[in-house]
Amino acid sequence: MDYTAKLDEALDRLHAEGRYRTFIDIERKNGRFPHATWRKPDGSEMPITVWCGNDYLGMGQHPVVLAAMHEAIDATGAGSGGTRNISGTTVYHKRLEAELADLHQKEAALVFSSAYIANDATLSTLPKLFPGLIIYSDELNHASMIEGIKRNGGAKRIFRHNDVQHLRELLEADDPTAPKLIAFESVYSMDGDFGPIEALCDLADEFGALTYLDEVHAVGMYGPRGGGVAERDNLLHRLDIINGTLGKAFGVFGGYIAASEKMCDAVRSYAPGFIFTTSIPPAVAAGAAASIAHLKQDQALRERHQTQAKILKLRLKGLGMPIIDHGSHIVPVIVGNPVHTKKLSDMLLQGYGIYVQPINFPTVPRGTERLRFTPSPVHGPNEMDKLIQAMDALWSHCALNRQELSA
């Protein structure tokens, strides 16, 4: 076997399809987000504006967060020193989990090294806790949820995206005495649409199923205290397990679940992805806890975020751009071709200093390749004007189709 040749074949396929992913070497500027410096392959530098980051609210550079992290570093040093079971649980981890439990109005929370691991570890562990468990999963659930459900060895059913009737049919076809869990998201990150949380909870009640909600793209940004769409819609009490991230709106790093005390205790005790992983550094836990506590009180920041998203969508629609608008903060512009999407991204970066990463298959279906903009409260009028002018010029230059505005 020529292993190197096989690697070349695999990589060449991605290049040929226009799906090869390129890392852009950027240096964020503390206190100047969304501005950063792009370090080009030739060693030169160029100032850029980041339009595709998941630090949705700019909390990654907020003084409250940085102060908490500095304090923790000075007090305890860098790493945690071990897994949560072996010397890796500190006062900072416990404080963070208390903040998370309070945020989601649950008895407990459990912090993982990422939201991906939290989903994977939890969903792959649940069949050990509930033998015979059937998991019903929305077809557009995140890769981490899909992977966890695949690995658990239990039964699974895939229902069409946000199709409550299809889910009902699947539930009706199964043994009414079998344990069940419905897994779904609140905000789907590629199209920016919302899951029908209340309707799914109604079905769960009717068929005796647990509910598992991924709020990764909603925590910090929705609800009166940033508890997500479920908090906004007064549905927190109807969710059994909530998954979230510390690396997006909270601006730090890590993931978690929030649930009952017994559920968290059982996952903690059985999930290899939790048991055998070094815990996040105390400074990271401290920064995340400070970010959560701050955002519980900062509704004005959430409102500015939503306003910026609405302005960007309105202006892109005014240009006839084919955007998807489901009312969330995510702004996808559909290009529909991987090569064109990559070229447009490169031209925005090199010609205008605007960084937005192309989104291609398998992240999104073929034919729906896109640029996914994530406006924040600190993308001001100047940044917005430059983006609109650049998109207008390049869309015409590339002879891409525009949509007629509806009456």
C-alpha positions in Angstrom: 0.0 0.0 0.0 1.4 3.4 -1.0 -0.1 5.4 1.9 1.3 8.7 0.7 -0.4 8.2 -2.7 -3.7 7.5 -1.0 -3.4 10.7 1.0 -2.7 12.6 -2.2 -5.8 11.1 -3.8 -8.0 12.1 -0.9 -6.7 15.7 -0.8 -6.8 16.0 -4.6 -10.5 15.1 -4.6 -11.2 18.1 -2.3 -9.2 20.4 -4.5 -10.9 19.2 -7.7 -14.4 19.8 -6.1 -13.4 23.2 -4.8 -14.0 22.0 -1.2 -10.4 22.1 0.1 -10.4 24.2 3.3 -7.7 26.8 3.8 -6.8 28.2 7.2 -6.5 31.9 7.4 -3.8 33.0 9.8 -5.2 35.9 11.7 -4.3 37.8 14.9 -7.2 39.3 16.7 -6.5 42.7 18.3 -7.5 43.0 21.9 -10.1 45.7 22.3 -10.5 46.2 18.6 -12.8 43.3 17.6 -13.9 42.7 14.8 -10.6 44.1 13.5 -7.6 41.8 13.1 -4.4 41.2 11.2 -4.1 38.7 8.4 -0.6 37.1 8.1 -0.3 36.2 4.5 1.6 33.1 3.3 4.4 35.4 2.0 5.0 36.8 5.5 3.4 40.2 4.9 0.5 41.5 6.9 -2.9 43.1 6.1 -5.5 44.6 8.3 -8.9 42.8 8.0 -12.4 42.9 9.4 -13.7 39.5 10.6 -17.3 38.9 9.4 -17.6 35.1 10.1 -16.6 34.7 13.7 -18.7 33.0 16.3 -17.7 35.4 19.1 -21.1 36.8 18.4 -21.1 39.5 21.1 -17.4 40.3 21.3 -17.2 38.8 24.8 -13.9 37.2 24.0 -12.3 40.7 24.6 -14.6 42.0 27.3 -12.8 43.6 30.2 -14.9 41.6 32.8 -13.9 38.3 31.1 -10.2 39.2 30.8 -10.0 40.4 34.4 -11.5 37.1 35.7 -9.1 35.1 33.6 -6.1 37.2 34.8 -7.1 36.7 38.4 -7.4 33.0 38.0 -4.0 32.7 36.3 -2.4 34.7 39.1 -4.1 32.6 41.7 -3.8 29.0 40.3 -1.5 29.0 37.2 -2.2 27.6 33.8 -3.7 24.1 33.5 -6.1 22.2 35.7 -3.6 19.4 36.3 -5.9 16.5 35.6 -9.3 15.0 34.8 -12.3 16.1 36.8 -12.0 12.9 38.8 -8.3 13.2 39.5 -7.4 16.7 40.8 -9.0 18.6 37.9 -12.0 20.0 39.8 -11.5 23.5 41.2 -13.6 26.2 42.7 -13.7 27.8 39.2 -15.2 24.7 37.6 -17.8 24.5 40.4 -18.6 28.2 40.1 -19.0 27.8 36.3 -21.4 24.9 36.6 -23.5 26.8 39.2 -23.8 29.7 36.8 -24.8 27.4 34.0 -27.4 25.6 36.0 -28.9 28.9 37.1 -28.8 30.2 33.5 -31.0 27.3 32.3 -33.0 26.9 35.5 -31.8 23.4 36.0 -30.5 21.6 39.1 -27.0 21.0 37.7 -24.6 21.4 34.8 -21.6 19.5 33.6 -18.7 21.2 31.8 -16.9 19.4 28.9 -13.9 20.5 26.8 -16.2 21.5 24.0 -19.9 21.5 23.0 -19.0 18.9 20.4 -17.7 16.6 23.1 -20.6 17.4 25.3 -23.0 16.3 22.6 -21.0 13.3 21.5 -20.3 12.0 25.0 -23.9 12.5 26.3 -25.8 11.1 23.4 -23.5 8.1 23.1 -23.9 7.4 26.9 -27.7 7.7 27.3 -28.4 4.2 26.0 -26.2 2.8 28.8 -28.5 4.6 31.2 -31.8 3.8 29.4 -31.5 0.3 27.8 -33.5 0.1 24.6 -33.5 3.9 24.1 -34.7 5.1 20.8 -33.3 8.5 19.7 -35.3 10.6 17.3 -33.0 13.1 15.6 -33.7 16.1 13.3 -32.0 15.4 10.0 -30.1 18.8 10.2 -28.7 18.3 13.7 -25.1 19.2 14.2 -22.3 16.7 13.3 -21.6 16.2 17.0 -25.1 15.1 17.7 -25.1 12.8 14.7 -21.8 11.2 15.8 -22.9 10.7 19.3 -26.2 9.0 18.2 -24.3 6.8 15.7 -21.8 5.6 18.3 -24.2 4.8 21.0 -25.2 1.5 19.5 -28.9 2.1 20.1 -31.9 2.6 17.8 -32.3 5.8 16.0 -34.9 7.5 13.8 -34.2 10.5 11.6 -37.1 12.9 11.1 -37.3 15.5 8.3 -36.1 18.9 9.3 -38.6 20.6 11.7 -41.3 18.2 10.4 -43.4 17.6 13.5 -45.9 15.4 11.6 -43.1 13.1 10.4 -41.8 12.8 13.9 -45.3 11.9 15.1 -45.5 9.1 12.5 -42.1 7.7 13.6 -43.1 7.8 17.3 -46.4 6.1 16.6 -44.7 3.3 14.7 -42.5 2.3 17.7 -43.1 0.4 20.8 -45.0 2.7 23.2 -43.2 1.2 26.2 -39.7 1.8 24.8 -37.7 4.7 26.3 -37.4 7.6 23.9 -35.5 10.8 23.4 -36.1 13.6 20.9 -32.9 15.5 19.9 -33.0 18.9 18.1 -31.6 22.4 18.0 -33.0 25.8 18.8 -31.1 27.7 16.0 -29.7 25.8 13.1 -26.4 27.5 12.3 -26.2 27.2 8.5 -29.7 28.5 7.6 -30.4 30.4 10.8 -33.9 28.9 11.3 -35.5 28.0 14.6 -36.6 24.6 15.8 -40.3 24.2 16.8 -39.4 23.7 20.4 -42.9 23.8 21.9 -44.4 21.5 19.4 -41.6 19.0 19.9 -42.0 19.2 23.7 -45.8 18.5 23.2 -44.9 15.3 21.3 -42.4 14.3 23.9 -45.1 14.7 26.6 -47.6 12.7 24.5 -45.2 9.8 23.8 -43.3 9.8 27.1 -40.0 10.9 25.6 -37.1 12.9 27.0 -36.1 16.1 25.2 -32.5 17.1 24.3 -32.0 20.6 23.0 -28.8 22.0 21.5 -28.7 25.8 22.2 -25.1 26.3 21.0 -26.0 29.2 18.6 -28.5 30.8 21.0 -27.0 30.8 24.5 -26.1 34.4 25.5 -28.0 35.9 22.7 -31.7 35.0 23.3 -33.9 35.3 26.3 -34.0 37.9 29.0 -30.8 36.5 30.7 -29.2 34.9 27.6 -30.6 31.4 28.4 -31.4 30.8 24.8 -34.5 30.4 22.7 -36.1 28.1 25.3 -35.8 30.8 27.9 -37.1 33.4 25.4 -40.2 31.2 24.8 -40.6 30.2 28.5 -39.9 26.6 27.7 -36.9 25.8 29.9 -39.0 23.7 32.3 -40.0 21.4 29.4 -36.4 20.5 28.4 -34.7 17.5 30.1 -31.2 18.1 28.7 -29.8 21.4 27.3 -26.4 21.5 25.5 -24.5 24.7 25.1 -21.1 26.2 24.3 -18.8 28.6 26.1 -16.9 29.3 22.9 -19.4 31.4 20.9 -21.5 34.2 22.5 -19.7 33.7 25.8 -16.4 34.2 24.0 -14.2 31.7 25.8 -13.9 27.9 25.4 -15.7 24.7 26.3 -19.1 23.1 26.3 -21.7 21.8 28.7 -25.0 20.1 29.4 -27.6 21.4 32.0 -30.1 19.0 33.4 -31.3 17.4 36.6 -28.9 16.6 39.4 -29.3 12.8 38.7 -28.9 13.1 34.9 -25.7 15.1 35.3 -24.4 12.7 37.9 -25.2 9.7 35.7 -23.5 11.2 32.6 -20.5 12.2 34.7 -20.2 8.7 36.0 -20.6 6.8 32.7 -19.4 9.0 29.8 -15.8 8.2 28.7 -15.6 11.6 26.9 -16.0 13.2 30.4 -14.2 10.7 32.6 -10.9 10.5 30.6 -10.5 14.1 29.5 -8.4 16.7 31.2 -10.7 19.5 32.5 -10.6 23.0 31.0 -8.0 25.3 32.6 -9.3 27.2 35.7 -8.7 30.6 34.0 -11.0 29.5 31.1 -13.6 28.4 33.6 -13.3 31.7 35.4 -13.6 33.7 32.2 -16.7 31.8 31.1 -18.4 32.2 34.5 -17.7 35.9 34.4 -19.1 36.2 30.8 -22.3 34.3 31.7 -22.9 36.4 34.8 -22.4 39.6 32.8 -24.7 38.6 30.0 -27.4 37.7 32.4 -27.6 41.4 33.1 -26.8 42.9 29.6 -30.0 42.7 27.6 -29.0 45.9 25.7 -26.0 44.1 24.2 -28.4 41.4 22.9 -30.7 44.0 21.4 -27.8 45.7 19.6 -26.8 42.4 18.2 -30.2 41.6 16.8 -30.4 45.2 15.4 -27.1 44.8 13.5 -28.3 41.5 12.0 -31.5 43.1 10.9 -29.7 46.0 9.3 -27.3 43.7 7.4 -30.1 41.5 6.1 -32.1 44.5 5.0 -29.2 46.0 3.1 -28.2 42.7 1.4 -31.9 42.3 0.4 -31.8 45.8 -1.0 -29.0 44.6 -3.3 -31.0 41.6 -4.4 -28.7 39.2 -2.7 -30.1 35.6 -2.3 -30.0 35.5 1.5 -31.8 33.2 3.9 -33.7 35.1 6.5 -35.5 33.2 9.3 -35.3 36.0 11.8 -32.2 34.9 13.6 -28.8 36.6 13.9 -27.2 34.4 11.2 -27.0 35.8 7.7 -26.3 33.3 4.9 -25.8 34.5 1.3 -26.3 31.6 -1.1 -23.7 31.3 -3.9 -24.5 27.7 -5.0 -21.2 26.7 -6.3 -18.1 25.7 -4.2 -15.5 27.2 -6.6 -17.4 30.5 -6.9 -17.9 30.6 -3.2 -14.2 30.2 -2.5 -13.3 32.7 -5.2 -15.7 35.3 -3.8 -14.3 34.7 -0.3 -10.7 35.2 -1.6 -11.6 38.4 -3.5 -13.3 39.9 -0.4 -10.2 39.1 1.7 -7.5 40.1 -0.7 -9.2 43.1 -2.3 -11.3 44.6 0.6 -9.8 43.2 3.8 -13.1 41.4 4.6 -12.8 37.9 6.0 -15.7 35.6 5.6 -15.0 31.9 5.2 -16.7 29.9 2.4 -19.2 27.2 3.6 -19.2 24.1 1.4 -20.3 20.5 1.4 -20.5 18.5 3.7 -21.3 21.3 6.1 -24.2 22.3 3.8 -25.8 20.3 0.9 -24.3 20.6 -2.5 -25.8 23.4 -4.5 -26.3 25.5 -1.4 -22.7 26.7 -0.9 -22.7 30.0 0.8 -21.0 32.9 2.6 -22.2 33.0 6.2 -22.0 36.4 7.8 -22.2 36.8 11.6 -22.7 40.6 12.4 -22.0 41.6 16.0 -22.8 44.7 18.1 -19.3 46.0 17.4 -19.6 45.9 13.6 -20.2 49.6 13.2 -21.6 51.7 10.3 -18.2 52.0 8.6 -17.6 48.2 8.6 -21.2 47.6 7.4 -20.8 50.2 4.5 -17.5 48.6 3.3 -19.1 45.1 3.3 -22.1 46.2 1.3 -20.1 48.1 -1.2 -17.7 45.1 -1.6 -20.5 42.6 -2.0 -22.3 44.8 -4.6 -19.1 45.2 -6.7 -18.0 41.6 -6.5 -21.5 40.2 -7.2 -21.6 42.1 -10.4 -18.0 41.4 -11.3 -18.6 37.6 -10.9 -21.9 37.8 -12.8 -23.8 36.1 -10.0 -27.6 36.1 -10.0 -29.5 38.5 -7.9 -33.1 38.2 -6.6 -35.9 40.6 -7.4 -37.3 42.2 -4.4 -40.8 41.0 -3.6 -43.6 43.6 -3.5 
